[in-house]
Amino acid sequence: MATPTRSESLSLLRSLLRTARHFCDYNIREYAKRRAVDGFRHNRNLSDPSSIVVAYADGKAQLEVAKRQSTVYSLFSPKVKSIMEAHHTN
């Protein structure tokens, strides 16, 4: 596999964040977002092409896991929203 470009890496990050939005549970959704951003921050200074390819492949694998998990969680989502998602009308 060729070394992914910057735009491909950013596209992967956007896909991870978009997938995180599909989780029904607030805590899981925020965890998925935080993990995606932290993973990219951790790997932003990689310079070795082989380690970049490995990190990108790991990110793609994590995206597939997140997509499957969001589907499973949506099947068993609670009917009550989290207090963090409650809309207050005054």
C-alpha positions, 0 to 999 in steps of 0.5 A, a space after each residue: 500500500 502506498 503512503 496515504 496522503 494528507 487528504 486521505 488521512 483527513 478523510 479518515 478522521 472525518 469518517 470516524 467522527 461522522 460514524 461516532 455521531 451515529 451512536 445513540 448513547 452520549 457517553 459512547 458517542 463522546 468516547 468514539 469522538 475523543 478516541 479518534 481525535 486522540 489517535 490522530 494527535 498521537 500519530 501526527 508526527 509520524 515520519 516513517 512511511 511504513 509506520 504511517 501506512 500501519 497507522 492508517 490501516 489501523 484507523 481504517 480497521 477502527 472505522 469498520 469496527 465503529 460502523 459495526 458497533 454503531 449498528 449493533 448499539 442502535 438495535 438496543 438503544 435505550 428509549 430514555 435520553 441522557 441528561 446531557 442530551 436533554 433540551 431545556 425549554 424556558 
